[in-house]
Amino acid sequence: MMMNVFYILAIATVCCALWATVAAILIAIYLEKKGIMTPFFLFKFYFFRNQRLYKEITLKENGKIGLLFYQFIIPINIALLCGLAAVAFRLLNK
């Protein structure tokens, strides 16, 4: 029973991280259409720059922040919390 909780939290962490990665790729594609290029090999270093630029551009265009911004921010935070909870749970139940 105890290990099941750990595995559930670990799977939730991986799923949320994948969700955030897909959202980050979609944001990079959106920005590329707007003329802002993201180097492929430096993509992981441009995550947060792209989020900021996407937020600014969509706020100027529509008057509100685009949905992809939240599709990145929410799952990456959930992944962080689930990952920390999984590690804590594993350490406390040895």
ZADO-1210 file (C-alpha; in nm, 4 decimals, padded with zeros to 6 digits):
<atoms>
<atom x="00.0000" y="00.0000" z="00.0000" code="MET" pos="1"/>
<atom x="00.2771" y="00.2422" z="00.0906" code="MET" pos="2"/>
<atom x="00.4652" y="00.1852" z="-00.2334" code="MET" pos="3"/>
<atom x="00.1476" y="00.2399" z="-00.4342" code="ASN" pos="4"/>
<atom x="00.1290" y="00.5993" z="-00.3124" code="VAL" pos="5"/>
<atom x="00.4904" y="00.6543" z="-00.4094" code="PHE" pos="6"/>
<atom x="00.4330" y="00.5131" z="-00.7579" code="TYR" pos="7"/>
<atom x="00.1176" y="00.7202" z="-00.8058" code="ILE" pos="8"/>
<atom x="00.3058" y="01.0371" z="-00.7104" code="LEU" pos="9"/>
<atom x="00.5977" y="00.9435" z="-00.9377" code="ALA" pos="10"/>
<atom x="00.3667" y="00.8784" z="-01.2324" code="ILE" pos="11"/>
<atom x="00.1835" y="01.2064" z="-01.1683" code="ALA" pos="12"/>
<atom x="00.5186" y="01.3858" z="-01.1664" code="THR" pos="13"/>
<atom x="00.6217" y="01.2391" z="-01.5011" code="VAL" pos="14"/>
<atom x="00.2823" y="01.3065" z="-01.6618" code="CYS" pos="15"/>
<atom x="00.2771" y="01.6692" z="-01.5472" code="CYS" pos="16"/>
<atom x="00.6351" y="01.7216" z="-01.6620" code="ALA" pos="17"/>
<atom x="00.5471" y="01.5845" z="-02.0063" code="LEU" pos="18"/>
<atom x="00.2369" y="01.8062" z="-02.0198" code="TRP" pos="19"/>
<atom x="00.4469" y="02.1138" z="-01.9381" code="ALA" pos="20"/>
<atom x="00.7078" y="02.0143" z="-02.1974" code="THR" pos="21"/>
<atom x="00.4442" y="01.9864" z="-02.4700" code="VAL" pos="22"/>
<atom x="00.3057" y="02.3266" z="-02.3698" code="ALA" pos="23"/>
<atom x="00.6567" y="02.4763" z="-02.3830" code="ALA" pos="24"/>
<atom x="00.7057" y="02.3353" z="-02.7328" code="ILE" pos="25"/>
<atom x="00.3727" y="02.4794" z="-02.8456" code="LEU" pos="26"/>
<atom x="00.4707" y="02.8177" z="-02.7021" code="ILE" pos="27"/>
<atom x="00.8009" y="02.8031" z="-02.8914" code="ALA" pos="28"/>
<atom x="00.6089" y="02.7262" z="-03.2117" code="ILE" pos="29"/>
<atom x="00.3769" y="03.0204" z="-03.1457" code="TYR" pos="30"/>
<atom x="00.6714" y="03.2523" z="-03.0882" code="LEU" pos="31"/>
<atom x="00.8429" y="03.1257" z="-03.4023" code="GLU" pos="32"/>
<atom x="00.5345" y="03.2249" z="-03.6008" code="LYS" pos="33"/>
<atom x="00.5710" y="03.5711" z="-03.4469" code="LYS" pos="34"/>
<atom x="00.9359" y="03.5889" z="-03.5567" code="GLY" pos="35"/>
<atom x="01.1033" y="03.5029" z="-03.2257" code="ILE" pos="36"/>
<atom x="01.3335" y="03.2065" z="-03.2765" code="MET" pos="37"/>
<atom x="01.4381" y="02.9578" z="-03.0084" code="THR" pos="38"/>
<atom x="01.7615" y="02.7675" z="-03.0771" code="PRO" pos="39"/>
<atom x="01.6961" y="02.3928" z="-03.0667" code="PHE" pos="40"/>
<atom x="02.0037" y="02.3045" z="-02.8626" code="PHE" pos="41"/>
<atom x="01.9347" y="02.5772" z="-02.6064" code="LEU" pos="42"/>
<atom x="01.5622" y="02.5062" z="-02.5788" code="PHE" pos="43"/>
<atom x="01.5724" y="02.4064" z="-02.2118" code="LYS" pos="44"/>
<atom x="01.7428" y="02.7339" z="-02.1227" code="PHE" pos="45"/>
<atom x="01.4756" y="02.9352" z="-02.3047" code="TYR" pos="46"/>
<atom x="01.1710" y="02.7850" z="-02.1258" code="PHE" pos="47"/>
<atom x="01.1136" y="03.0779" z="-01.8949" code="PHE" pos="48"/>
<atom x="01.2121" y="03.3448" z="-02.1480" code="ARG" pos="49"/>
<atom x="00.9552" y="03.2008" z="-02.3862" code="ASN" pos="50"/>
<atom x="00.6901" y="03.1992" z="-02.1145" code="GLN" pos="51"/>
<atom x="00.7523" y="03.5657" z="-02.0406" code="ARG" pos="52"/>
<atom x="00.7468" y="03.6634" z="-02.4082" code="LEU" pos="53"/>
<atom x="00.4319" y="03.4599" z="-02.4745" code="TYR" pos="54"/>
<atom x="00.2595" y="03.6227" z="-02.1795" code="LYS" pos="55"/>
<atom x="00.3567" y="03.9726" z="-02.2962" code="GLU" pos="56"/>
<atom x="00.2572" y="03.9145" z="-02.6592" code="ILE" pos="57"/>
<atom x="-00.0800" y="03.7564" z="-02.5857" code="THR" pos="58"/>
<atom x="-00.1582" y="04.0217" z="-02.3254" code="LEU" pos="59"/>
<atom x="-00.0927" y="04.2965" z="-02.5808" code="LYS" pos="60"/>
<atom x="-00.2864" y="04.1220" z="-02.8584" code="GLU" pos="61"/>
<atom x="-00.5924" y="03.9965" z="-02.6702" code="ASN" pos="62"/>
<atom x="-00.5954" y="04.1890" z="-02.3456" code="GLY" pos="63"/>
<atom x="-00.5555" y="03.8644" z="-02.1521" code="LYS" pos="64"/>
<atom x="-00.2875" y="03.6019" z="-02.1043" code="ILE" pos="65"/>
<atom x="-00.2951" y="03.3106" z="-02.3504" code="GLY" pos="66"/>
<atom x="-00.4029" y="02.9644" z="-02.2370" code="LEU" pos="67"/>
<atom x="-00.0699" y="02.7996" z="-02.3181" code="LEU" pos="68"/>
<atom x="00.0915" y="03.0061" z="-02.0425" code="PHE" pos="69"/>
<atom x="-00.1256" y="02.8325" z="-01.7846" code="TYR" pos="70"/>
<atom x="-00.0779" y="02.4988" z="-01.9616" code="GLN" pos="71"/>
<atom x="00.2903" y="02.5309" z="-01.8733" code="PHE" pos="72"/>
<atom x="00.2866" y="02.6984" z="-01.5323" code="ILE" pos="73"/>
<atom x="00.0235" y="02.4825" z="-01.3603" code="ILE" pos="74"/>
<atom x="00.1566" y="02.1356" z="-01.4535" code="PRO" pos="75"/>
<atom x="00.5204" y="02.2274" z="-01.3886" code="ILE" pos="76"/>
<atom x="00.4248" y="02.3366" z="-01.0368" code="ASN" pos="77"/>
<atom x="00.2151" y="02.0238" z="-00.9824" code="ILE" pos="78"/>
<atom x="00.5091" y="01.8127" z="-01.1026" code="ALA" pos="79"/>
<atom x="00.7356" y="01.9876" z="-00.8536" code="LEU" pos="80"/>
<atom x="00.4941" y="01.9298" z="-00.5663" code="LEU" pos="81"/>
<atom x="00.4284" y="01.5656" z="-00.6576" code="CYS" pos="82"/>
<atom x="00.7994" y="01.4998" z="-00.6999" code="GLY" pos="83"/>
<atom x="00.8809" y="01.6479" z="-00.3610" code="LEU" pos="84"/>
<atom x="00.5927" y="01.4579" z="-00.2018" code="ALA" pos="85"/>
<atom x="00.7135" y="01.1315" z="-00.3608" code="ALA" pos="86"/>
<atom x="01.0666" y="01.1828" z="-00.2313" code="VAL" pos="87"/>
<atom x="00.9411" y="01.2761" z="00.1157" code="ALA" pos="88"/>
<atom x="00.7051" y="00.9800" z="00.1211" code="PHE" pos="89"/>
<atom x="00.9828" y="00.7439" z="00.0152" code="ARG" pos="90"/>
<atom x="01.2226" y="00.8760" z="00.2795" code="LEU" pos="91"/>
<atom x="00.9659" y="00.8642" z="00.5590" code="LEU" pos="92"/>
<atom x="00.8552" y="00.5086" z="00.4821" code="ASN" pos="93"/>
<atom x="01.1867" y="00.3253" z="00.4694" code="LYS" pos="94"/>
</atoms>
